[in-house]
Amino acid sequence: MNAARISAIIVKEYHDLKANVQVLMMVILPAFLAVLYSRMGSGDERIYSFVFVSLFSLVFVTMYVQSMLISEEKEKNTLQSLLMSPAHTTEILVGKSFMNVVITLVSLLITWMIMDVKLTNIGVLLVVLILSIVIFLSIGTIVGLISKNLIQTGVYIMPFMFLFGFAPMIQVYFSDGIIGEIIRYSPSVFTMDIAVSALEGQDFSSYQADLLWLTGWTIIGVLAAYVLLKKKSLSN
């Protein structure tokens, strides 16, 4: 990868984001949810609330913002120019995602400060955070690429936001049925289960399988986004 080309893409993304009020609002939104949940429950309930708000940030910031940024590039016809440039597909993916990762981390940091939950098993939580950010970036990229414009992107991304944002709740509600069994394999459910188990101090063996599933989802998501972007570049 060429660091100069990636830096150029990142600088462009930075200037585009500065004027994007919609993106800034999405960063603030999880903070309001954190304030609400910080006044509710204690003990295990507090841990579940903390992880849910964190998951909310990943879905409503990482995935949503990524889809909108990609779609906006398509509408301006600047994505086509970028794909036709010497930049490699991997460099484009990294450059287009960097600022979104920064925004996500800022949003998460704000919510964590508000929720004020003692973090344990930092290593496991860091791995889960990285995997979750990557997979939601990938989904956002895919939705942005398959959409024709920003309006269509907003329509397409909503089911994904609802499914991944509230999958843990849906899975619990329909735990005895086929819907619950299907939702059980959602990456956001794996994220929730691993994070809660780690924060509760459970043994690694209790969430080892979930971590493997989440890793598998992440690999599939990255490959799908890469192939779709590569296909898009070859069609130009």
N, C-alpha and C positions, 0 to 999 in steps of 0.2 A: 504493500500500500504506500502511496505517495503522501507524505505528511503535508506538503504544501497545498496539494489539491483538496485534501480533507479540510485544512484550515480555511481555505477560500470558501468552501461550501458552508462551513460553520459561521463564518463572518456574515455571509449573505443571510443565513437563517436568523442570526442575531438581529440584524437590521429589519428583517421582515416581522419578527416577533414584537419588536418595540412598539409598532403601530397597530398591533392586533389586540384590540380591547377584549374580544371574545375569549382569547387565550388567557388573558390576565384574570378574567372573571372565573374561569375554570380552576385556576390556581387557588383563588380565594374560597371557592365553594366548599371544599373539604374542611376548611378551618371552621366554618359555621357549624358543620356537622360535628366536628370535634368538640366544640363548645357545648353543644347539646348533649352529647354522650358523656362528656366529662362529669356531668352532674347526675349521672344515672349509674346505679349499681356499685358493687364493690367485689373484691376477690376475683373469682372466676368470671363473673359477669363483666367486670371491668376489663379483663383480658380479652374476652370475646368482642366487646365494644371497641377496644383499641385495634384489634386485628381487622374488624369490619370497616372501621374508618380508614385504615391504611389501604385496605383492598379497594375501597371506594375511590381513594386518591389515584390508585394505579389504573382503575378502569376509566374514571371520568376525566382524568388528566392525561395520562400516558396514551391510552388507546384513542380517546376522542381527539386530542390535540394532534396526534400523529396523522390521523385520517384527514383532518381538516387542512393540515399543512401540505400534505401530498396532493390533495384535491385542488387546493388553491394554486399550487405550482402548475397543475394541468390546465386550469382555466386561464392562467396567464401565459401559457405556452412556454414557460421557462423550464419545465421538466423535460420537454422534448430536447431543448437546447443542451441541457445538462447531460441527458442520455447520449447525445451525439458528440459530446466532448471527449477528450482523452481519459477522463475519469473512469475508473473501473467500477463495476456494479457494487462491489464491497465498499469502495470509498464513498460512493453516493449514499449507500445505506447508513454508514457510520456518520457521515457528515450531516445527513438529514435527521438523524436521531439524536445527535449530541445535545443540542439545546433543549430538546424535549426531556431528555434524561435529567438535565440540570433543573428544569422547571419541576419535574416530578420529585426530585430529591428535596427541593426547597419546600414544596407543598407537604411532603411527608414530614420534614423536620418541624414545620409549623404545627402540624397536627400532633406530633409526638410531644412537643413542648406543652401543648395545651392539655393533652390527655395525661401526661406525667405518670407513665407506667414504667416500673423498673424492668429493664431489659436483661434477660438471661439467655445463655446459649447464643451469644452474639454471632459466632461463626456460622451456625445453622441459619439464623435469621438473615445474615448477609447473603448467603447462597440463595435462599428463597427469594430475597428481594431482587437479586440480579436476574434470576431465572424468570421471575414474574414480570419485571420491567421489559426484558427481551421479548417475551411472548406477546405482551400487550402492544409493544411497539410493532411487532410483526403483523398482528391482526389489524392494527390501525393502518399500517402500510398497505396491506392487501385490500382493505375496504376503500382506501383512497385511490388505489390504482384501478379498481374495477368500476368505480363510480365515474359518471360522465361530467358531473359538476358538483358544486358545494351543496346545493339543495338535495341532490340525490345521495350525496355522502351522508348528510344529516339523517336522511330516511334510513339508509342501509346500516348506519352505525348504531342506531337506537336499539334494535333487538339484541345486538352484541353487548351493549352497555347494560341492558336489563338482565340478560342471561348471566353474564359474568359478574356483574355487580351484586346480584341478589341470589346467585346460584346456591350459596351455603344455606340461605333461609328456605329456598324452594326445596332443597334436598331434605332438610329437616322436616318440613311440612308434609312432604310426600314420601317420607322414609319407608313406608310399608308398600309402596306401589312401584310400578314399572318406571314411572317418571323419576322417582327418587333414585332408582338404580342407574338410570341414564345420566342424570345430573351429577351423580356421584363421581363420574369420570371427567367432570369439568375442571380445567386447570385452576380456576379460582377456588374450587372446593379443596383441591390438594393444597393450594397456598394457605387457605384458612386453617386446615387441619394441622399442617406442619407447624405453622407459626404458633398456634394455640398450644400444641403439644410441647414445643420448645420452650415457650414462656412458662408453662406449668412445670417444667423440669422433668418431663418424662424421658425414658430411655430412648436412644436413637433407634433401636429396633422397632419401636412403636410407630414410627413414621418413616422408616427407611423405604418401604414400598411406595408410599405417597411421593417421596422425593424422586424416586426413579421414574414414576409416572409424569411428574412435573417436568423432569429433564427431557423425557421423550416428547412431550407436548412442545417444549421450547425448541427442540431440534427440528421438529416438523414445521413449526411456525416460521422459523428462520429460513429453512429450505424453500418453503412455499413463497415467502416474500421475495427471496433471491431469484427464484425461477421466474416469477411473474414480472419482476422488474427487468430481468435479463431479456425476457420475451418482448417486453415493451420496447426495450432499446433496439432489438433486432428488427422490430417492425417499422422503425423510423428510418 
